[in-house]
Amino acid sequence: MKSDIHPKYSAVVFRDLASETSFLTKSTVSSKKTIEWEDGNTYPLVEVEISSESHPFYTGKQRIMDSAGRVERFNARFKGFGKK
């Protein structure tokens, strides 16, 4: 590997603004904000709008669309379309 061309890979704390949860992981992202973590060390803080803690797909709180009703309305609307 060439030296001095790769971004710095270090520990970073991500804070989910929607659910107010934080987690420590490694990343190449940098930030001017810092936070003192549970282990007593200070890490850069990156605030994100949504993460796996608040995203509907991961939390199981996603809405199920009424696709059957939409299909029936579409078929009724275009029932005779294209016939001579």
C-alpha positions, 0 to 999 in steps of 0.5 A: 500500500502507498503511504499517506493516501488513505484516510485515517481509520479510527474510533468514532461515536455516532449519535442517532438524533431520532432515537437519542442512542449512541454507538462506538465504531470505527470509521474514516469520517472526521468531526470537530465535535467530541464526546467522552465515551463510557470508557473515559476516552474522548472520541469524535462525535458524528450526529446522524438523522437516522440509523438502525435504531430508528429506521422503520425497516430495522425497528419493525414499525414500517407501514404496510401499504394497501396494495390490493385495494390499489390494484383493484381500483386500477383494474376497474379504472382501465377495465375496457382500455385498449378494446375496440 
